[in-house]
Each structure stands twice: as C-alpha cells, then as structure tokens.
Amino acid sequence: MFRADGSIGSQKNEDSFIHTRNIYLVDKDLKIRGIYDTGSTDAMATLAQDLEKIKKE
C-alpha cells in the first residue's frame, strides 16, 4: 500500500483520506518517479513524457 499525506502538522486517523492535487508516478518497483501538480499544464505535459519513458523501460 502507498499513502501520500499532503498535510503538514496535523494528525490523521487510520480512516482519514487526504485529497491532493498531486499525481504520484510510481514504477513497477514501487519507486516514486515523479510528483506532478494537476493544476499545472507544464507538469501534466512532463507527466505524459515521463510515462512514455517508463513504458519503454
């Protein structure tokens, strides 16, 4: 399981769910390859490029 907590300084319980505008790109070895802001068109273009790179690996 992978959890990415985008909050700072607040405690969450086990049932809490954090919504963030970020997309985390994780490869088949569960290594985080990038974090992308969905509010940025540049970041979304970079994500698309990075996805193509990973598909070729």
BALOBA-1460 file (C-alpha; in Angstrom, 3 decimals):
// residues 57
<rec num="1" residu="m" x="0.000" y="0.000" z="0.000"/>
<rec num="2" residu="f" x="1.188" y="3.508" z="-0.782"/>
<rec num="3" residu="r" x="-0.048" y="6.548" z="1.093"/>
<rec num="4" residu="a" x="0.978" y="10.106" z="0.375"/>
<rec num="5" residu="d" x="-0.036" y="12.566" z="3.050"/>
<rec num="6" residu="g" x="-0.142" y="16.094" z="1.679"/>
<rec num="7" residu="s" x="-0.887" y="17.740" z="5.006"/>
<rec num="8" residu="i" x="1.644" y="19.385" z="7.270"/>
<rec num="9" residu="g" x="1.459" y="19.294" z="11.038"/>
<rec num="10" residu="s" x="-1.951" y="17.720" z="11.515"/>
<rec num="11" residu="q" x="-2.629" y="14.242" z="12.833"/>
<rec num="12" residu="k" x="-4.822" y="11.890" z="10.852"/>
<rec num="13" residu="n" x="-6.510" y="8.726" z="11.978"/>
<rec num="14" residu="e" x="-6.436" y="5.467" z="10.024"/>
<rec num="15" residu="d" x="-9.778" y="6.215" z="8.335"/>
<rec num="16" residu="s" x="-8.824" y="9.688" z="7.103"/>
<rec num="17" residu="f" x="-8.432" y="10.245" z="3.390"/>
<rec num="18" residu="i" x="-6.317" y="13.111" z="2.095"/>
<rec num="19" residu="h" x="-7.234" y="14.743" z="-1.209"/>
<rec num="20" residu="t" x="-4.384" y="16.444" z="-3.008"/>
<rec num="21" residu="r" x="-3.957" y="17.880" z="-6.484"/>
<rec num="22" residu="n" x="-0.772" y="15.905" z="-6.957"/>
<rec num="23" residu="i" x="-0.287" y="12.769" z="-9.015"/>
<rec num="24" residu="y" x="2.486" y="10.413" z="-7.936"/>
<rec num="25" residu="l" x="4.104" y="8.372" z="-10.694"/>
<rec num="26" residu="v" x="5.246" y="5.035" z="-9.254"/>
<rec num="27" residu="d" x="7.120" y="2.479" z="-11.333"/>
<rec num="28" residu="k" x="6.816" y="-1.328" z="-11.258"/>
<rec num="29" residu="d" x="9.451" y="-1.475" z="-8.496"/>
<rec num="30" residu="l" x="7.317" y="0.892" z="-6.378"/>
<rec num="31" residu="k" x="9.864" y="3.690" z="-6.737"/>
<rec num="32" residu="i" x="8.368" y="7.184" z="-6.895"/>
<rec num="33" residu="r" x="9.472" y="8.565" z="-10.253"/>
<rec num="34" residu="g" x="7.787" y="11.942" z="-10.011"/>
<rec num="35" residu="i" x="5.205" y="14.140" z="-8.338"/>
<rec num="36" residu="y" x="3.058" y="16.276" z="-10.616"/>
<rec num="37" residu="d" x="0.684" y="19.153" z="-9.854"/>
<rec num="38" residu="t" x="-2.592" y="18.573" z="-11.703"/>
<rec num="39" residu="g" x="-3.179" y="22.332" z="-11.722"/>
<rec num="40" residu="s" x="-0.141" y="22.902" z="-13.949"/>
<rec num="41" residu="t" x="-0.290" y="22.251" z="-17.685"/>
<rec num="42" residu="d" x="3.529" y="22.082" z="-17.748"/>
<rec num="43" residu="a" x="3.529" y="19.413" z="-15.040"/>
<rec num="44" residu="m" x="0.894" y="17.389" z="-16.912"/>
<rec num="45" residu="a" x="2.997" y="17.561" z="-20.098"/>
<rec num="46" residu="t" x="6.030" y="16.370" z="-18.123"/>
<rec num="47" residu="l" x="3.971" y="13.522" z="-16.667"/>
<rec num="48" residu="a" x="2.979" y="12.401" z="-20.166"/>
<rec num="49" residu="q" x="6.633" y="12.427" z="-21.256"/>
<rec num="50" residu="d" x="7.729" y="10.543" z="-18.138"/>
<rec num="51" residu="l" x="5.024" y="7.918" z="-18.671"/>
<rec num="52" residu="e" x="6.347" y="7.279" z="-22.177"/>
<rec num="53" residu="k" x="9.887" y="6.882" z="-20.808"/>
<rec num="54" residu="i" x="8.756" y="4.375" z="-18.176"/>
<rec num="55" residu="k" x="6.755" y="2.353" z="-20.705"/>
<rec num="56" residu="k" x="9.961" y="1.810" z="-22.688"/>
<rec num="57" residu="e" x="11.943" y="0.551" z="-19.691"/>
